[in-house]
């Protein structure tokens, strides 16, 4: 069988907002920067020579940062960092997080999520040990040097009736009303992809929201449309009206 090589890039898309007029809803026109993509495989040498994906954009007050998954030619995934002052020209800034030793993330770290609470940067990520996908956490005072204790904050439910029975990953987190709120992707061995919600008061111990539909997912398969295969890669944020907004990857079969 002939193998097909899939190459991924990190590209810049500017969303130009057309103001509301005469009661019409605002429109969003995507504008592709002519020199995209901004980060390609090999951007940081062998560290990301095969794939670059899962970009997480963060403004630190002086520069834009992109935390992203870089995969080398051996298939090892790391979390890497790039810096920019204009969102177009990026400078490699090296490794943020390597796979651990003989631990829960020994076979890869990926899908970074960064939030800053009370001066502390919290990095949530998907951890793999070759058997399970789990969500882990490590913190930092500068958002660059993450040398502290790594902890699993959410693992598989091990409940065959749930959508997250054999794994969890791709976290997106906000801090709101003194609570950490995490939307995540669950794995149950099926081709369908569903999202769950977990909350925490300290950002380290998360409790799942238990619902009695769609195998416990808060967001799953759509009604025979563009997302009838489910949802993946959530990104949540607070709107100006304090409502929670979400972007996600939809799957159609």
N, C-alpha and C positions, 0 to 999 in steps of 0.2 A: 504494500500500500504506500502510495506516495505521501510523504509528510508535508504539511503546509506550515510554514513559519509565520506566526502572528507577531507583528511588531506593534508595540504600543508607544504612544507619545503623550506628553503633557502639553496641551495647547491653551492659548489665551483666547477667550471669547468675552467681548465687552457687551453687556446688555444695555442698550440705549432705551431710556424710558420716555415715551411720548406722553405728555401730561394729559390728565383727564379734562375733557371739554364737553359741555352740554350733556352731562350725565353719563357719558360713555366711559367704559372701563379703560384703565391705562393699558397701553400696548407695549410689548417688549420686542424690540428688533435686535437679533443677534448680529454683531459685527465681528468678523474674523480678522484679527490683526494680520496684515499681509506677510509678515515674517514668521508666522507660526509654523511649526510648534516651537515652544520656548525651551522645553527640555526634551531631549531625545536619548535613546539608549547610547551609553558610552559617555554621557555628559560628565560623569565622575569616574572615568576610566573603567576598570573591571568591576567596580562596585555596582554599577547599573548597566552592564554591557548587554544584557538580554532584554530587560523590561524596565520601564518606569511607569508607575501607576499610583492610584489612591492619593492624589494631591490634596493637601490640607493647607489652605492659605491663612496666614496670620499676620496682623500688623502689630509690630512691637513698639510703636511710637517713633521710630526712626527709620526702619526698613520694613519691607514686606518679606515674609518668610514663606517658603513652601517646604513643608515636611512631606515626604513621599516615600513610597516603597520602591526600592531599587533591587533588582534581581541580577545576580552575576551569571556567568556562563555555566557555573556548576549548579545553578538553581537555588542558591542561597539567597534568602530575602532579608534585607536590612531596612532600617528607617534612616533616610538621608535628609540633608538640609541644603537649601539654596537660598540666596539672599538677593534682593533687588530694591532699588529706590524708585522704579518706574513701572513695574509689572511686566516689562518687556525684556530687559537685559538682566540675566541672572548669573550669579557667581557661585560656583560650587563651595559648599561649606562643610563637606565631609559627613562622617557617620554620627548620627544621634544615638542609635541603639543597634547593637549587634545581637544575634542569637546568644542565649545563655549557654552555660556549660551543660552538665547533665541535669537539666531542669525542664520545667513545663514549656519553655520557649526555645529549647535547644535546636529545633529544626526550622525556625524562622520567626521573624517579627515583621508585621505588616499592618497596613490600613491605619495609619496614625490619626489620632484625634487630640487636638490641643485646646485646653481652656486655661485661663489664668484667673485664680480666685485668691484674693487677699495677698497678692504679691507672689504667689506660688504657681508655677506652671505644672499642670497635670497632663501627663501623656497617657492616653488610653490606646491600646493596640490589640491586634489579633495575635495570639501566641499559639504556636504549633509545636507539638512534641512528636509528630509523626503518627499519632493515634487520635488525639483530640484537638479540636480548635476551642480555645478559651479566650476570654477577654482579660487582659492584665493592665496594670497601672504602675507607673513610676513617676516621681516628681523631681522638680529642679527649681533652683532659685533664679536661673537666667534663661531657661528654655533651650539651652544648648548642651549643657553637661548634665546628663541623667545618669548619675553613678550611685543613686540610692537603692533602697530595697525595692525589688520587684514583687508584686503581689497579684495573685489571681483575684479579680473582683467579681467575675461571673463565669460559671462553667456550664457544661451541659446539665439539663434537668434530670437526665437518666429516666425520664418518664416516657414510656412508649406511646402514650396518648398525646404528647405535646409536640409542637413544631420544632422545639429546640432540644430534642431528646439526646442527640449525639454530638452537638457542638453549637457554639455561638461565636460571632465575630462581627467585624465591620461596625464598631461602635460610633455613635454620634452623641455628644453630651452637651447639655447646657446647665448652667447654675441659675436657679430661679427660686425666689421665696425661701432662701436658706436650704435648698435641697438640690442635689445633683439628679438630673433626669437623663436617662440613657435609652436611646432607641438602638436596637441591634438586630442583626440577621441571625436566624436560627437554622440549624441543620437537623433533618430527621431521616436522611437517606433517600428521600423522594426528590424528583426533579423540581418540585414547587418550592418557591422561596417566599418566606414570610418574615415579618418584623415583629419584635416584641418590645416591651417597655419595662424598665427596672429603675428604681429610685434609691437614693442613699442620702443620709444626713452628713456623712463624712467623706464621701467619694471613694471609700474603700470596701464597704460592705453593702452590696446592692440586693434589694428584694424585688423579685419579679411581680409585675401586675398580673394577677390571675383572672382570666376571662374564660367564659364557657362557650366560645364559638371559635371556629376555624383553628382547631387544635391549640387554642390558647394564644393565638397571635392577635395583636391589635390592628394589624394591617397585612392583608394577604392577597389572595387571588382576586382579580377583578372580574366583572360579569361579562365574559366573552368579548373582551376588547384588547387594547394594546397591552394590558397587564394581566391577562388571564393566566399567565404562567407565574405570577407573583411579583414581589418587590425585593430589591436588594440595594446595597450601598446607600443607606439613608443619610441625609444631612439635615439637621434641625437647627433652627435659630429662632430668637424672639423678634417678632415684628414690633414696629413702633407703638402699636396698640396693645402690647404685651400678649398677643396671641402667638402660639407656637406654629411656625411654618415648617414644611418639610419638602425637600427634593429627594427623589429616589430614582433608581434605575428600574425600569419596567421590563418584564420579560413576556414575550408572546410566543406561543407554540402553535 
